[in-house]
Amino acid sequence: MPRPTAAQLAYGSATVVCSTVVMLLVSGITTGAGVVVIGIAALALGLLVTLTVPAPGRARAAARSAAAGSAQTEAPAARVRRGGETRVQPSLRR
């Protein structure tokens, strides 16, 4: 499994902090056990967010594969005439 990027860590950390604060304010829990349960739930939510945010390399690769599927993948070959014979020469353009 690849390491998470800085953006993934930032999203996950912000999710943990914000969800913990919101859940504590909404629920009004003041006991230690309740705070622990909310903290664990916030950590699980932060982990879920960190793992579901796409990494830049995977997003670019997915976009390239989608574009390659709809576009022509091979460049057309050029016919080159030299010395009376015709040769097929592949194009270097992509």
Secondary structure as GFF3:
##gff-version 3
##sequence-region A 1 94
A	DSSP	alpha_helix	6	27	.	.	.	ID=ss1
A	DSSP	alpha_helix	32	52	.	.	.	ID=ss2
A	DSSP	alpha_helix	56	70	.	.	.	ID=ss3
A	DSSP	beta_strand	77	82	.	.	.	ID=ss4
A	DSSP	beta_strand	85	90	.	.	.	ID=ss5
###
